[in-house]
Amino acid sequence: MGKIPVFDAHCDTISRCLHTGEGLASNGGMVSLEKTEPVFDRYCQLFALFAAGDGAEGKYQPLLDCFKAQMAANADHIVRCRTAGDVEAAHRSGKAAAFLSVEGAELLGCDPARLDGAAAEGVVAVNLTWNHANALSGSHKDHPERGLTPLGRQFAARMEDLHILIDVSHLSEPGFWDVAEQARKPFIASHSNAKSVWDHTRNLTDEQITAIINIQGIVGMNFFTDFVGGSLDLDAVRAHLDHILELGGERVLALGGDWDGCDTIRDLPAIDALPRLYDHLLCHGYSETLVRDIFYNNLMRVVTTR
């Protein structure tokens, strides 16, 4: 088959570049322009700024500077985007498109006032938590019984005011429902799978998936072995997709590979293996329209209308 379109909702490649000193053009990780250009006819990526543990807030600026430096160094191949119009212009010129996200609001000090600056820098999505609880909420792993604090509710509301997508991947289940209760716009789970298929705290219950369907958000398929489970192959990924489709999720399914942030399944060792999944779904009765929606169009819809 020919080249395919890809819009992926989550990679930790910028954090990897900052840590290793490698660049986006070519590196030993899972995402590079060297990998994407030969196989994708349109490529758009949400690049997460991520730092774990104490001192995460102090890593925000170095990570942002690294992202900017990689965009500048590869300006002939990839364009930093803020709007869907920017993406269209990038693709017309034969370039990839890059959006910016923040994984864990502690990078912004959990401070709603910091969101204005993030929006001005082009941040289009923020995870309220990573694995650790913070001033906004408990996480799936740390104080999972805690929902949004009053500050968390304020932070989420300000995100919507600034057209920044609320990302509920890693959030506690009570925090999820607090977001759903007050949400006025679609929100996303950028890299989370179906808990009914594989029981992990990072995966979403049917009720959570249905809430995302009802608000027309996004569920991005994560290829981390621990979240895919089962046979740890393309069939296992398809089981998650099939289940979400059974719930009515044709318009919310997307890709959220978690590239450079985890050990992915053996069939998808890096982003340039995605044509394997594309072909696999076609061979198992998925229409090309549906596969293209999952691989590109659904996430673009939400980014466009946020």
C-alpha positions as CSV (number, residue, x, y, z in Angstrom):
1,M,0.0,0.0,0.0
2,G,1.0,3.6,-0.3
3,K,1.8,6.1,2.4
4,I,-0.7,6.6,5.2
5,P,-2.0,9.6,7.3
6,V,-1.1,9.6,11.0
7,F,-2.1,12.0,13.8
8,D,-0.8,10.6,17.0
9,A,-1.9,12.1,20.4
10,H,1.1,11.3,22.6
11,C,4.8,10.8,22.5
12,D,7.6,11.6,25.0
13,T,10.2,12.2,22.3
14,I,11.1,15.8,23.4
15,S,11.9,14.5,26.9
16,R,14.0,11.8,25.4
17,C,15.8,14.4,23.1
18,L,16.6,16.6,26.1
19,H,17.9,13.6,28.1
20,T,20.0,12.0,25.4
21,G,21.0,15.1,23.4
22,E,19.8,13.4,20.2
23,G,17.6,15.3,17.7
24,L,14.2,14.8,16.1
25,A,15.7,14.3,12.6
26,S,17.4,11.0,13.5
27,N,17.7,9.2,16.8
28,G,17.7,5.8,18.5
29,G,14.2,6.2,19.9
30,M,10.7,5.5,18.6
31,V,9.9,8.7,16.8
32,S,12.1,10.6,14.3
33,L,11.6,12.3,11.0
34,E,13.8,9.7,9.5
35,K,11.2,7.1,10.5
36,T,8.0,9.1,9.7
37,E,8.8,10.7,6.3
38,P,9.1,7.5,4.3
39,V,5.8,6.0,5.4
40,F,3.3,8.8,6.2
41,D,1.8,11.1,3.6
42,R,0.4,13.4,6.3
43,Y,1.9,13.3,9.8
44,C,0.8,15.3,12.8
45,Q,2.1,14.7,16.3
46,L,1.2,16.0,19.8
47,F,4.6,16.3,21.4
48,A,4.3,16.1,25.2
49,L,6.5,18.0,27.6
50,F,7.1,15.5,30.4
51,A,9.2,15.3,33.6
52,A,8.6,12.9,36.5
53,G,8.9,13.5,40.2
54,D,10.2,16.3,42.3
55,G,11.4,19.4,40.4
56,A,9.0,18.8,37.4
57,E,8.1,22.5,37.4
58,G,11.7,23.5,36.8
59,K,11.9,21.2,33.8
60,Y,9.1,23.0,31.9
61,Q,11.3,25.7,30.3
62,P,14.2,23.4,29.3
63,L,11.7,21.1,27.7
64,L,9.9,23.9,25.9
65,D,13.3,25.3,24.7
66,C,14.2,21.8,23.5
67,F,10.9,21.6,21.5
68,K,11.5,25.0,20.0
69,A,15.1,24.1,19.1
70,Q,14.0,20.9,17.4
71,M,11.4,22.7,15.4
72,A,13.9,25.3,14.3
73,A,16.6,22.7,13.4
74,N,14.1,20.8,11.3
75,A,12.1,23.7,9.8
76,D,12.3,22.2,6.3
77,H,10.6,19.1,7.5
78,I,8.2,19.9,10.3
79,V,6.2,23.0,11.4
80,R,5.1,24.0,14.8
81,C,1.3,24.5,14.7
82,R,-1.3,26.2,16.8
83,T,-4.4,25.7,14.6
84,A,-5.8,23.4,12.0
85,G,-5.1,26.0,9.4
86,D,-1.4,25.7,10.4
87,V,-1.6,22.0,9.8
88,E,-3.2,22.3,6.4
89,A,-0.5,24.8,5.4
90,A,2.2,22.5,6.6
91,H,0.8,19.5,4.7
92,R,0.4,21.6,1.5
93,S,4.1,22.4,1.7
94,G,5.0,18.7,2.2
95,K,5.9,19.1,5.9
96,A,4.9,17.3,9.1
97,A,2.9,19.2,11.7
98,A,3.7,19.4,15.4
99,F,1.4,20.4,18.3
100,L,2.5,20.8,21.9
101,S,1.0,19.3,25.1
102,V,2.0,19.1,28.7
103,E,1.9,15.8,30.6
104,G,1.2,16.6,34.2
105,A,0.0,20.0,35.4
106,E,2.8,20.1,38.0
107,L,5.1,21.3,35.1
108,L,3.0,24.4,35.2
109,G,3.0,24.5,39.0
110,C,-0.7,23.5,39.0
111,D,-1.3,27.2,38.7
112,P,-4.2,28.4,36.5
113,A,-2.4,31.7,35.9
114,R,0.3,29.8,34.1
115,L,-2.1,28.5,31.5
116,D,-2.2,31.9,29.8
117,G,1.5,31.6,29.0
118,A,1.1,28.0,27.9
119,A,-1.7,28.9,25.6
120,A,0.4,31.7,24.1
121,E,3.2,29.2,23.5
122,G,0.8,27.0,21.6
123,V,0.0,24.3,24.2
124,V,-3.2,22.6,23.0
125,A,-3.6,19.9,25.7
126,V,-2.6,19.3,29.4
127,N,-2.9,16.2,31.5
128,L,-4.2,17.3,34.8
129,T,-2.0,14.7,36.5
130,W,0.7,12.2,35.6
131,N,1.1,9.1,37.9
132,H,1.4,11.2,41.0
133,A,-1.4,13.1,42.8
134,N,-0.9,16.8,42.7
135,A,-2.7,19.9,43.9
136,L,-5.4,19.4,41.3
137,S,-6.4,15.8,41.8
138,G,-5.5,12.3,42.6
139,S,-4.1,10.1,39.9
140,H,-5.0,6.6,38.8
141,K,-2.1,5.4,41.0
142,D,-1.6,7.9,43.8
143,H,-4.6,8.8,46.0
144,P,-7.0,7.3,43.4
145,E,-9.9,8.0,45.7
146,R,-9.4,11.8,45.3
147,G,-11.2,13.8,42.7
148,L,-10.6,17.4,41.5
149,T,-9.8,19.9,44.3
150,P,-11.4,23.3,44.1
151,L,-8.1,24.4,42.4
152,G,-8.4,21.5,40.0
153,R,-11.9,22.6,39.0
154,Q,-10.6,26.1,38.5
155,F,-7.7,24.9,36.4
156,A,-9.9,22.7,34.2
157,A,-12.4,25.6,33.6
158,R,-9.6,27.9,32.7
159,M,-8.2,25.4,30.2
160,E,-11.5,25.4,28.4
161,D,-11.6,29.2,28.4
162,L,-8.2,29.2,26.7
163,H,-9.2,26.4,24.2
164,I,-6.7,23.9,25.8
165,L,-7.9,20.3,25.8
166,I,-8.3,18.7,29.1
167,D,-6.5,15.3,29.0
168,V,-7.8,12.8,31.5
169,S,-5.2,10.0,30.8
170,H,-3.5,9.2,34.2
171,L,-6.3,10.9,36.2
172,S,-8.1,9.2,39.0
173,E,-11.6,7.9,38.2
174,P,-13.3,10.4,40.6
175,G,-11.2,13.2,38.9
176,F,-12.5,11.9,35.5
177,W,-16.1,12.2,36.6
178,D,-15.5,15.7,38.1
179,V,-14.1,16.8,34.7
180,A,-17.0,15.2,32.9
181,E,-19.5,16.9,35.2
182,Q,-18.3,20.4,34.5
183,A,-17.0,20.0,31.0
184,R,-18.5,22.4,28.4
185,K,-16.3,21.1,25.5
186,P,-14.9,17.8,24.4
187,F,-12.0,16.4,26.5
188,I,-9.6,13.7,25.6
189,A,-7.8,10.6,27.0
190,S,-4.8,10.9,24.8
191,H,-3.2,7.5,25.6
192,S,-5.6,5.1,27.3
193,N,-7.3,1.8,26.4
194,A,-10.4,-0.2,27.4
195,K,-10.5,-1.6,30.9
196,S,-13.1,-4.2,30.0
197,V,-10.5,-5.7,27.6
198,W,-7.5,-5.4,29.9
199,D,-8.0,-4.5,33.6
200,H,-5.4,-1.9,34.4
201,T,-5.9,1.4,36.4
202,R,-4.7,3.4,33.4
203,N,-7.4,2.1,31.2
204,L,-11.0,3.4,30.9
205,T,-14.2,1.8,32.1
206,D,-17.1,1.4,29.7
207,E,-18.8,4.2,31.5
208,Q,-15.9,6.5,31.1
209,I,-15.6,5.7,27.4
210,T,-19.3,6.3,26.9
211,A,-18.9,9.7,28.6
212,I,-16.1,10.6,26.1
213,I,-18.3,9.4,23.2
214,N,-21.2,11.5,24.5
215,I,-19.1,14.6,24.5
216,Q,-17.3,13.7,21.2
217,G,-13.8,13.7,22.7
218,I,-11.0,11.3,22.0
219,V,-9.7,8.0,23.2
220,G,-6.1,7.5,21.9
221,M,-4.9,3.9,21.7
222,N,-1.8,3.3,23.9
223,F,0.6,0.6,22.7
224,F,2.3,0.1,26.1
225,T,2.5,-3.7,26.8
226,D,1.0,-3.2,30.3
227,F,-2.1,-1.4,29.0
228,V,-2.7,-3.5,25.9
229,G,-2.3,-6.9,27.7
230,G,-3.6,-10.2,26.3
231,S,-1.6,-11.5,23.4
232,L,0.5,-8.3,23.2
233,D,0.1,-8.1,19.4
234,L,-2.0,-6.4,16.8
235,D,-4.9,-8.7,17.7
236,A,-4.7,-7.4,21.3
237,V,-4.8,-3.8,20.1
238,R,-7.7,-4.6,17.8
239,A,-9.6,-6.1,20.8
240,H,-9.5,-2.6,22.4
241,L,-10.6,-0.9,19.2
242,D,-13.4,-3.5,18.6
243,H,-14.7,-3.0,22.2
244,I,-14.8,0.8,21.9
245,L,-16.5,0.5,18.5
246,E,-19.2,-1.7,20.1
247,L,-19.8,1.1,22.5
248,G,-20.3,3.5,19.6
249,G,-16.9,5.1,19.5
250,E,-16.3,5.4,15.7
251,R,-15.8,9.2,16.0
252,V,-13.6,9.2,19.2
253,L,-11.0,6.5,18.5
254,A,-7.5,7.8,17.7
255,L,-3.8,6.9,18.1
256,G,-1.9,7.7,21.3
257,G,1.1,5.4,21.0
258,D,3.0,6.6,24.1
259,W,6.1,6.5,22.0
260,D,9.4,7.0,23.8
261,G,7.6,6.7,27.1
262,C,7.2,3.0,27.5
263,D,7.9,-0.5,26.1
264,T,5.4,-0.9,23.3
265,I,4.1,-4.3,21.9
266,R,6.4,-6.2,19.7
267,D,4.4,-5.6,16.5
268,L,4.7,-1.8,17.0
269,P,8.3,-1.2,18.2
270,A,8.4,2.3,16.8
271,I,6.1,4.7,15.0
272,D,7.2,3.6,11.5
273,A,5.5,0.2,12.2
274,L,2.0,1.8,12.2
275,P,1.3,0.7,8.6
276,R,1.2,-2.9,10.1
277,L,-1.8,-1.9,12.2
278,Y,-3.4,0.0,9.3
279,D,-3.2,-3.1,7.1
280,H,-4.2,-5.4,10.0
281,L,-7.5,-3.5,10.5
282,L,-8.3,-3.4,6.8
283,C,-7.7,-7.2,6.7
284,H,-10.1,-7.7,9.6
285,G,-13.1,-5.9,8.0
286,Y,-12.5,-2.2,9.0
287,S,-13.4,0.1,6.2
288,E,-10.7,2.4,4.9
289,T,-12.8,5.4,5.9
290,L,-12.9,4.1,9.5
291,V,-9.2,3.4,9.6
292,R,-8.4,6.9,8.3
293,D,-10.7,8.4,10.9
294,I,-8.9,6.4,13.7
295,F,-5.4,7.2,12.3
296,Y,-6.0,10.9,11.5
297,N,-9.4,12.5,11.1
298,N,-11.0,12.0,14.6
299,L,-8.2,13.7,16.5
300,M,-8.0,16.5,13.9
301,R,-11.7,17.2,14.4
302,V,-11.2,17.7,18.1
303,V,-8.1,19.8,17.7
304,T,-9.9,21.9,15.1
305,T,-13.0,22.5,17.2
306,R,-11.5,22.8,20.7
